[in-house]
């Protein structure tokens, strides 16, 4: 019996697809990485019985990065990143050990069926999966095929079974276009970002952005926002005058007429027209025309239109909307949400999708009427050849989806029903009047057939006062004629919806990446999201764009990126050579980079006007070890210390608070120590600003605090305060937080594990002796007599926190509450290893011995 490995893009998709293909008759188990499950069942594959193993990855398996030394900002000239710096594929998330997991599951399999999402990114992941599993799979006989690709657009029984019966092959060209985009964005983005971040953060203290990033798509996106800001700033309002007339067709009613000239910008001429028309006593009907007009139903829904509506009407940011849409897709409620197509294929089962919605109380009447009267064929839209438009695939209730999920699903469903509904028809009546020599008009609309506006009421024709019945030559008395003074108004800041439209029009980003670029300019503090989801550029965003325009406008204009996107699409179609496109584009940007570096003074002049130099920002905090004057603590991102006397800047750990640490000094360089803390429930450790930036020992890296310092005698170092190997991560050491009393704790110096112990102890010290069983350092604890939990009213005890039975009830493992959103470990979530069960698991290689004094001394003297 052949074994067939099948791989989806997400664990939830793997489960749904396996459930459909096995008809619910499958066994499931967790994979070795804990994140992915494996669903197994027996069935037939290409006419033969087979054992199926369905599993998944978690997005991209690999990511592109520079090799070792080229990741250092200090040692490498950014210009080298364009060509000299070699790149390599690394695991996108090393903790998931995805490659090892795929190889374990793929070993001994005969065939592989790739169920990755059917877009360019999905094709790229296909080849990442193949690179991992092909070496361990059974070798095929000469003519046997072993690689298959499933093409599907929704998680429905019909679509999945159809995909399984019509398996194709993965598309190498589409995968290459993604590789090209990744490499271009990495090389160009890193080179410009490193240069401008180091240059400007070294000079200005209140930029309030931890990274001054550049991106080939991100920067033109910011450019659109600043362009609108500039129009608003340079706008000069002009006064104009409008003639407004009201006639009284009947005693009680009045009709407001619109002037055919619309407006004039000269007061005297406006007054002249007013005087002429005031001489007339009656308004004469010159013509009456009636015309039946049609408001077309919408085109089928694609990603860009969904994101536009989500932002403008539902108040959801593009990235948030995309995440919800992906969740609805993986749960089988909607079809694939990343598509550029607005045209349904001829064989699409529109009636089947519509029948699914027949029992929903919100639109059941409309749906049943459509099914009985016959549906309208959707309008012919654009067929991009990727996926069908976004369509509801099964019925749902508000209780099932809740909140934003339901609101987005409701819109998608209403939009779909509207595409198969009739157009809205209305009768437009236009009456033309003359008052003296001047012409005025009045327009009225009456709906004759609401069509799709019943299901999308926000598109309905607004109700207006009905026009009086009249014929040519009728006379009406004039109620009043007056002159209105108005002013032209500036445009408003771009909404996200308008920005998405501009990005699509100019070819910036793809339907999948547009939300990411908009999110990036918000996170970098280049724009802020104001009410109505309008994007207002910050000072930093404005200065950057003006600087690019001053040096090289093509860096910020959409033209060059649009041309690159076209080249990438040609690679995907097999019409352009991957290496040539890469080489040509990098050569252009390398030349632009060198010119940018030579001309940076032009941008610097703009920065000087808007931002304060480092010496003028921040508050005095700790003393410099070189000049013994106070250094200033700059709180704005990225937080750092600056000595204006020595003109030196020292970076600090981010996303926490910094304060002076008891005025204690580092024994190596005489700098005053500072204490970093992520809050009362998180970690804290002291650090020397100089050692943090210039590691004193060979076994230390930049960015290490005192809790990782291997100094053999310093009272704050790892050597003196390290207790034992971390109970969760490979390389971490649990270090006593000597500032935490009376709620004492020790924290891992690598991950966010925290161990609380000995609450209300008077003193906790790390002993020079070690435990015979586990090599951890012993701890001396001194309790107050009134609060001592020790047996027999003892106040002092020395022992191992992992092995000593006296300490067992006094130790509790938690996870630090980190301020940074990337740290997901919720505080107190995993307490299973508390109460002394944090002993190091047996068989782990190279257990760390933090108390190895000889090794520390050797490192110190080297």
N, C-alpha and C positions, 0 to 999 in steps of 0.2 A: 504494500500500500504506500502511495506517495504521500509525503508530508508537505503541506503548502503553508508557507508563512505569509500572513497578510498584515500590512502596517498602515494605520490611519494617522492623522495629524495630532489628534488629541485623545486622551483616554475615554472621554464620554462618547466620542464618535465611534471608537473601536467597539464599545459596548453596544451602541445602537445598531451598528452594521452587523455585528456578530449575532445579535438577537434576531434580526430580520432573516439573515441567511440560514441560521440554524433552526428557524421557526421556534425560538425560545428553548431549544433542547441543547444546552451547552453547559460546560463546567468552567468555572472561573477561579483564578488564583492570582495573588499579587506577584509582580515581577521582583527581581532582586533589588531594583533601585527604589522600591516602595511607592513610586509615583505612577507607574503604569501597570495595568492588569493584563493577564493573558487569558483569552477565552478560547476553549477548545471544543471541537465537535467533529463528527464524521459526516461526510457527504460525498457528492460526486464532483469531479473536476475534469472538464474536457472528456467526458465519457468514461472516466475511470474512477473507482472509489478512492477517496483520499481522506487523510487526517488533517484538519485545518487548525492553525494556531493564529488567532487574531489578536494583535496587540497594537501599540501606538508609540509615537514619540511625543514630545511636548513642544511643538514648534520646531525651529531649526535645531539640528543636531550639532552642527559646527558653526563657528563664526570666524571671520577673517581678522587677523591682527598682525602687527609687526613682530618679528622675532625679538627675543630678550632685550638686548641693549637699546634697540630703537624705540622702546617704550619709555625710556628715560628722557624727560624734558630737558634735563641739564646737560647731558653728555652728547646730544645729537643736534646738529644744525637742521632746523625744519626743512631746509631746501633739499636735504638728502632723501626725504620721504617720498619725493616724486619718482625717483628711479632707483637709487642705490639700495634703499632699505628693502630687504627681502621680507615677504609676508608668508604667513603659514595659517593653516586651518587648525583652530583649537576647538575643544568641546565648548559649546555655547554655555552650558551649565555643568561644570565639572562635578558638582555634588550629586547630579542625577546619574552619573556614570552611564550615559545613554549608549555609548559605543559598546561597552562591555555587556550591557543588558541585551542589546540587539544581537551581539555575537553568541551569547549563551542561548538565546531563543532560536537563532538562525542555524546553529550547528546541526548538521545532519538533515536539513530541509532540502527538498528537491526543486521547489519552485517558490517564487515570491510574487505576490500580487500587491501592488502599491495603491493604497486608498487615500493618498494625500490629497489635500484640497486642489481643485482643478483650476489653478492659476499659475502664473510664472513662479511665484515663491514656492508653491507646491511642487512644481517640476524640479526646482532646485533641491528641495528636501528629498525628493525621490533619489537623486544621485548621491546625496549624503548618506542615505540609508543603504543604498547599494554598495558604496565604498566600504561600509562597516561590515555588511553581512556576506557579500559574495565570496570573500576568501575562506569562510568557514562552511559554506554550503556544499552539498554534494556536487561533484563535477558532472555536467550533463553529457549524454552520449552525443556524438558529432552533430546530429541533425535536431536534437531536442531543444526546444525553447524553454527558458526558465524564468524570464522576466516579463511580467504582465502589468499593464496600467489600467486601472478602472476609472472611467469618466462618468461623473455624476454631478447633479446640481442641487439635490435635496435628499434629506434622510427619510424617504418614504419607501414602502415595500416595493412599489412599482419601479421607482428610479434605481434603487439598489440592485434589485434582481435583474433589471435590464442592463445595468453596468456590468454585472457578473457574467452575463451572457454575451457581451460584446467587448471583451477585453482588448486593449490596444497596447502601445508601447510608450514609455516615457519620452518626452521631447528634449533632446540634448541642447538644441539651440535656445529654447526658452530658459533652460537652466543656466546656460552661458551668459545670457543677457543679464540675469540676476547677479552672477559672479562679477560681471563687468561693472554693474552699478555699485556693488559693494566695494570693489577695489577703488573705483574713482572717488566715491564718497569718503572712504577711509583716508586715502593719500591726500586728496585736496583739502578735506575738512580738517585733518590733523595738522597739516603744515600751516595753514592760515590761522587756525585756532591757537596753536602753541605760540606762534610768533606774536600775535596781537595780545593774547592774554598776558604773556610775560612782559611785553613792552609796556602795556598800559597799567597793569596791576603794580608794576614796579615804580610807577610815577604818581598814581592817583589813589586816594584813600576812600572815596565815597562812591565808587562805581556801583556798589551793591549787587554784584553778580560774581559768582564763584568761578565762572568760565565765560570768557568773551568769545563765543564760538562763531565759526563761519561754516556754512554748509551750502553746497551748490544749489540746493532747492530751498533751504531755510532762509538764505539771505534775500533772494528775490521775493519770497513770501513777505518778509519784513518790509522790503522795498515798496510793495503795494500799500501797506498800512501807512508808511511815512509819506508816500506820494499824496495820499488823501489828506494827511495832517498838514502838509505844505499848502495844499489848495485852500484848506480852511484858514490857515494863518495869513495867506496872501490875499484872501477875499476882501474886497471893498464893497460894502453894500451900496446899491444905487436906489434912489427914490423914483417911483413911477406912479402914474395915475390911471385909474380905471373908471369908466363911466358905467354906472349901474342904474337900470331902469326897472320900474315895477308897473305892471298894468293890472287893472281890475276887471276881469271878464264878467264877474258877478259882484253883487254888492259886498258880500262877506269875504270873498276870496281874492287873493292877489297872486300874481305870477312874476317871478324874477327873471329878467332877460339878460343874456350874455352879449356883451358888445363884440361885434365882428372884428373890430380893430384890436381887440384884446387889451392892449395897454399902450400908453405913450410916456416918454421920459422927459417931456418938456411941459412945465406947469402952465405956461401961457397958452400953448396949443390946446391942452386939455380943457382949460377954462373956456376957450373959444368954442370947442365942441359942445360943452355944457350949455353955453348961452344959446347956440343954434337950436339944440334939441329942446330947450325949455320953451322956445317960441311955439312949439307944436302942442296942441291940446289932446290929440288922439294918436294912438299907434295903429298903423294900417297893416293888415296881414298881406304879405307879398306872395307867399307860397306855403303850401302844406304838403309834405311828402311823408309817405308811410313805406317802410321797408322791413321785410322780415330778415332778421340777422341770426347768426348761429355762433354760440360760444362752444368751441371744440372741447370734447372730453380730453383728459390728460393723456400723454404718451405713457407707455408702461414704465414702471419705476426702475431706475438704476441707482448705483451707490451715491453718486454726486448729488442727485436730486433728493435722495433720502437724507443725506447729511445736511443739505440746505434747509429742508423743511424742519428737521429735528432741531436745528439751531434757531431758525426764525420763528417757528410756531410752537415748538415744544420746550424751548429753552434749554436744550441739551447741547453740551460741547461736542464737536465732531468725534473726538476720541471716545468719549463716554457713550455716544450713540452707536459707534462702531462695535464697542465691547458688548453692548446689549444685543445688537443685531446678531453678532457671532454666537451669543448664548442662545438666542431664539433659534438660530440655525442648527446648532448642535443638539438642541432638544427636539428638533423635527417640526417646529412651528412654521418656519419660513424657508424658502429656497436660499441658495448660496448668496450672501449679502455683498459679495464683491463682484460687480459686473458693470461693464460700460454699455451693455446692450439695452435698447428700449423697444425691441421688436420681438414678438412671440413667434417661434417657428410654427409652420403650418400644422405639424402633428401634435402641438401642445394641447393637453387635455384641459381646456379652459372650463368646460362644464363640470368636470370632476372636481376641480378646485372650488368652483362656485357652490356645488352641492354641499361641500364640507361646512359652508357658512349658513346653511338654510335654517338652523335652529337657534342662531344667536339672537337674543331679544333686540339688540341694537339695530340690526339690519335684516332680520329674517323676512319682513314683508317685501322689501326691495328685491332681495335675492329670489324669493319664490315667484314674484312677478316676472323677473327676468327669465327664470327657467321655464315658466309657462308660455310667455310671449316670444321667447327666443332671444338669444344674446346678440349683441352687435360685435362684429369682428373688431379687435383693437386697431387703433391707427397704425399705419406703417411707420415704424421708427428706424433707428440706426441699429444695424446688426454688426457688432464688433467681433463676432465669431467666438466669444468666450462662454458665457452662461446665459440662460434665459433671464428676463427681468426678475426683480425681487417679488415673490408671490407668496401669499399665505398657503401653507401646505396642509394644515389641519386646524380644526376649530379649537378655540381657547376661551377661557373666562378670565375676568379680572382677578378673581381669587387665585387662579393657577399661576398667573404671571406677576401680578402685583406691581404697583408703582410705575416706574419708567418703562419696565418691560411691557406692561399692558398698553401704555400710551403709544409706544412705537409700533407694537403689533396692530393696534386699532387703526393707526394711520395707514400702515402698509395694506391692511385688509380693505379699508375704505377706498384707497387709491386703486387697488385691483378691481373692486366692484365697479368703480367709476370708469375704468378703461373698457369694460364690456357693456356699459350703459349707453343710452342714446345721448347725442349732443343736446345742449340746452338751446332752445329756440325762443326768440322774443321779437316783438314788433316794436320798431323804433320810429317814433313820430317826430319830425322836425318842422317847426313852424318858424318862418322868417318874417320879421316885422320891420317896418320903416318908421322912424320917428324923425320927421324932417328929412334931411338928406342922409342921416346915419342909419345903418342896418344893425338889427339885433336878432338874436336867435334863441329859441327855447327848445330843448330836447326832452322827450319822455320815452320811457321803455315799459312795455308790458310783457310779462312772461307768458308765452303760449304753451310751451312744453318744458318743464323744469329739467328733464333728462338726468344727467349725472349729478346735478347740483342738489338733488334730494339726498344723496349719500355723502356729498362733500358740501355741506351748507355754506361753508365759508367762501365758496366760489360763486354763490348765487347772485343774481342780478339784484342790486339794492332796490328796495321798495321806494317809489317816488310818487309825488302827488300826480294824479291823473291830469292830463292836459284837457282844456275845454274843447268841445267840438266846434270847429270853425272852418271857414272856407276863404279862398282868396278874395280880397277886397273888404273883408269884415273890419270894422273899426272898434277899438277898445279904449276906454278912458285911461289916461296915464295917472297912476297913483303918485309916483314920485320919481324924480331923476336926480341923482347926486354924484358927486365926484369923490372917489375913495383914494386916499393917499396910502401907498404901501411901499415896502422895501424888499429888494431881492435878498434872499437869505443864503448863507453858505451851505455847502453840502455837509452832511453829518459824517462822523467817523465810520469807517467800514464795519459792517456787521460780519460775523463769521460766514453767513450765507453769501454775502457779496464777495468776500474774499475767496471762498470756494469756487464761485463762478469765474472770477478772474484767473485763478490757478488753472482751472480746467481749460479756459479759453486760450491761455498762453502755453499750455503743455507743461506746467510745473508740477512734478510729482505724478503719481498714479492714483487711481481710486482708492487703493489700499494705503498709500503713504501720505496723502493730503492731510488726514487728521493728525498724523505724527508731526509734520512740519509746523502746523498751527500750534500744537501743544508745545513744541520746542521753543518757539519764540515767546510763549507765555512763561515757560519755566525759566528761561534765561533772563527774565526781567527786561525784555525788549519791548513788550507791550503788556498792558493790563486789560482785563475783560471788564468793561463798564456795564451799566444797566442796558437791557435790550441786547445783550451779547455783542456790544460794539467794542472794537479793538483800538485802544488809544495807545500810541507809542510813548515809551518813557524817554527821558532825556538821553539815556545811553543808546536806545534804539535809533533815535533821531540823529545823534551825532555820528554813529557808525555808518548809517546810510548816506548821510551828507559827505562823510569822509570817503566812502567808496566812489560816490559820484565825482568827487574832486580829483581822486587819483586815477580810477579806471571804472567808468560807468558800467562796463560790461559785467563787472563782478556782481552788480545788483540788478541789472536789467534782466528780464526774463528770456531775452533772445538766445543767449549762448546756451543756457540750460535746456531750452526748448529744442535747440539743434541737437544737443547730446541725447535727449530722450528719443528723438527720431532715429538717431544712429543705433541706440539700444534696441529699439523696436525692429530695426533691420536685422540685427543679430538674431533676435527671436524668430524672425521669419526666414533665417538662413540666407539673407541677401547681403550680409556684411561680415567681414572677418573680425572675430573677437579680438585678436592681438593687435590688428591694425587700428581698430577704433580706440582701444585702450591707449596705445602708444601715441596716437595723434592727439587725443584729448589731453593726456597728461603733459605732452609737450607744450600745448597752448597754455595750460594753467601754470606750468613751471615758469614760462616766460612772464606771465602775469604776476606770479608770486615775486620774482626778482624785482620787477618794476615797482610792485607794491612796497617791498622792503626799502627800496631806494627812495621812495616818495612818502614814507610814513610821516614825515614832518608835517605834511599837508593835513593829515587827519589829527595829528597832535595839536595843531593850532586850534582846531575846533574843540578838542577835549579840554584844553586849558581854560577856555571860556566857560565851560559847563561844570567842571569838576575841580575839587581842591587837591593840591599836592599832598603827598603822604605826610609831610612834616606839619601840615596845618590841620590834620584830622586826628581823631582819637583822643583818649584820656590817658594821662600817666598811670602806669600800673606797676611794672617791675623794673629793677635796675639792670643795665647792660653790664656784662662781665668785662668788657674792654675799657669803657670810659667811666663806668660806675655812675652814669647819669640815668635818669628815668627814661624807659622806653614807653611809647604810647601804644595802647591797645586799640586797634581799629576794629569796631564791631561789625561794620558793614561787610557783606560777603565779598571775598572770603576773609574771615576774621584772621588777623595777624598782628604781630608786634613790630613796631618800627622805631629804630634809634636814629633820630635826626642828626645827632652829633657824628656818629660813625657812618651815616647814610646806609644802614643795613636793614633789611626786612626779614623777619622770621615767620614762616608759616606755622599755623597751629591746627590742632584737630578741629573739624567743623561740627556743626549741629549740636552744640552743647554750650555750657557757660564756662567762662575762664575767670579765675580770681587768683590773687596772690596767695602763695602757700607758706604761711607763717614766716615770711622773710628769710627762709632757709636758702642756702646757696649750693650750687653744684660743686663737688670737690674737684672737678676736672677743669672748669673754665670760669668759675666764680659768678656765673649768671644766677639771678634769683629764680627759684623754681616757681612755676604756676600750677594750679590745680584745675584739670578739666573734669567736668561732670555732665552726665546726660540727664540729671534730675535725681530726686530722692529715691526713686524706684529703679534707677539705672546704675551704670558703672561710674566710677571716678578714679582718676589716677594723677599723680604729679608728673611733671615733665620739665626738662631743662630746655628753654627755647633754642639754645645753640646745638645741643646734642640731638634734638629732634630734627634739625635741618642738616647737621653735619655729624653723622654717626661716628662715635669715638673708637669703636672696636670693629674688627673685621667681620664678626658674626652678627653685626647689627645693620639694619637698613634704615634709610631715611623714613621719618614718620613714626619712630618708636619712642614711647614714653619711658619713664623710670621703671614701669612694670615689665619692661622687656630688656632693660639695660643689664649687661653682664659684669658691671663693675664689682669687684670682689668684696669691697669693704663699705661702700656707700649704704647708709641706713635705709634708703628708699629703693634700692635696686632689687631686681629679680633674685639675685643671689641671697639677699637678706630676708626678703618677704615671700619668696616662692614657696608654696606648700606641697603641691603634687600635680601630677598630670591631669589635664581636664578630663572630666568624665564623659564628654561628648565628642570633642574634636580631636584630630590626630596630633597636632603640634602644640596645642595650647597648654599653658601652665596656670593653675589656680594661684592667684597672688592675693595676699592679705591686703585689704583696704584699710590702712591704719588711720584713716580719717573718719571711718564709719561709726565709731562707737557713739552711744551705747547699743545701737542696732548693728552689731558687727557683721561683716560679710567679707567673703573673698570672691574675686571675679576672674574669669579666664582672660588672659591677655590677648587672645585671638578671636574668640567667638563671644556671643552675648549670654553665656551661662553665668549665673550668680548663685553662690551658696551662702544662705543666711545662717548664722550660728551665734550661740552664746549671748542672746539678748540680755541687756542690763549687766553684762560683765564689766568689771571695773577696768581691767587691762587684758589685752590679748597680745601675746608675743610669739614669734616664730623661733623655735629652739634650734640650735645648731645640730642636734641629734636627729636621726632618721628612724623610721619604723622598720623593724626587722622583716615584717610581712610584705609591705608594699612599697618601701623606699620613700614614702612621703615624709616631709619634715614633721616633727612633733610640734605640738602647740601648747604653750603655757597659758593657762587661763586663771584669772584672779577675779572672783566674784565679791560683791558686797555681802556682808554677813546676812543682812535682812532679806536679800533677794536671791540667795544661792540655791540653785536647783540640784546641787551635788548631794549625794547620799551622806548621811551622818553630819549634816550642817557644816561640811567642809567648805572652805572658801577658795582653795587652790587645787588645781589638778593639771597634770601634764600627760598628753597622750596623742594618739593619731586620730584625726577626725574621721577617717574611713574605717579603722579597725577597732578602736577603743569602745567597749560596750557602754562605758559611762557617758560618752559623747553622743551615743546613737540617737537619742530623742531630742538632741539639741541642734541638729543639722537639717536644713531644708533647701532643696535645690529649686531654683527659679530661673526665669529668663529675663534679661534686662529689658526694661521698657525704654526703647530707643526713640529718640526724637525724629530720626530720619525715616521717611516712609518706606525705604527699602528694607528696613529691619522689621520683619513680620512677627518675631517671637513675642507673643503676648505674655505679659507678666503673670507668673504663677500658673501657667497652663500645664506644665509637666512636672508634677511633684512626685512622680512615682519613684524617683530615685532619691528622694529625701531620706531622712532618718538614717544616715550612715550607709545607705546602699550605693554610694557613689564610688565604690571600690573600682579600681581599673580592671576592665575585663581581661581575663587571662589570654595569653597567646598574642597580644598586640606587639608588633615589632617595635624595637627601639624605644622603650618607655623613657620619657624625659626625666633626667635627674637634676632638678634645679639646684641642688646643693653641692654639685661637683665643684669644690673650691679650686682644685688644681687646674681644671679646664678654664675656669674663669680667670685665674691668675695668669695662665699662659696667654689668654686672649688680651688681657690688660697690658701685659708687658710687650706683646707684639705691637 
